[in-house]
Amino acid sequence: MFLIRSLSLVGLLLAFSSTIVAQSKSKLDSAIVGTWVEYETVGSDADGDTYTLRQNGSFTFTYSGYHWAGRRIISFSGKYRFTQDSIFFQITETRELVGGYIDNDGPPNGLGWVVEGAKEQVVKQPYHEPIGLDFSVQRDEYHEYIFVDKGKYMQVPRDEEKN
């Protein structure tokens, strides 16, 4: 009889705690929805690397305006999900520069190596396992931040979001 009561109590506690976890996950879901820009570039002339996390579980990662000039991949997107301390990205497509040629921009712009004469193209990606990265949310008295892997990102106010 004691065993049955103990098992019932354990079952009740597990059900109650899973409800709490679900509620806190739901709050975290809504807290991370939005556009997050690389913290070190806030206030500079070009946007930093940017994550856009949407309520429906989709995301877009866009490389910084500073970095993508020499890259062929401009952005990638797909689905995301997270746990308490990890975020998992399932990449389904990329936006890439196709064709063109590599040139050195030089003065007066000073961009260095750039891709000239290329066209943007969306490329569907074959299925592969989701990529898991360390993830956390932190707040100070003024801002909220997410940390993805080793990067720190600050939320863009909703009225300034581009997507």
Secondary structure as GFF3:
##gff-version 3
##sequence-region A 1 163
A	DSSP	alpha_helix	2	32	.	.	.	ID=ss1
A	DSSP	beta_strand	34	38	.	.	.	ID=ss2
A	DSSP	three_ten_helix	39	41	.	.	.	ID=ss3
A	DSSP	beta_strand	50	53	.	.	.	ID=ss4
A	DSSP	beta_strand	58	62	.	.	.	ID=ss5
A	DSSP	three_ten_helix	68	70	.	.	.	ID=ss6
A	DSSP	beta_strand	73	82	.	.	.	ID=ss7
A	DSSP	beta_strand	86	98	.	.	.	ID=ss8
A	DSSP	beta_strand	101	104	.	.	.	ID=ss9
A	DSSP	beta_strand	113	116	.	.	.	ID=ss10
A	DSSP	beta_strand	119	124	.	.	.	ID=ss11
A	DSSP	beta_strand	131	139	.	.	.	ID=ss12
A	DSSP	beta_strand	144	148	.	.	.	ID=ss13
A	DSSP	beta_strand	151	155	.	.	.	ID=ss14
A	DSSP	three_ten_helix	158	160	.	.	.	ID=ss15
###
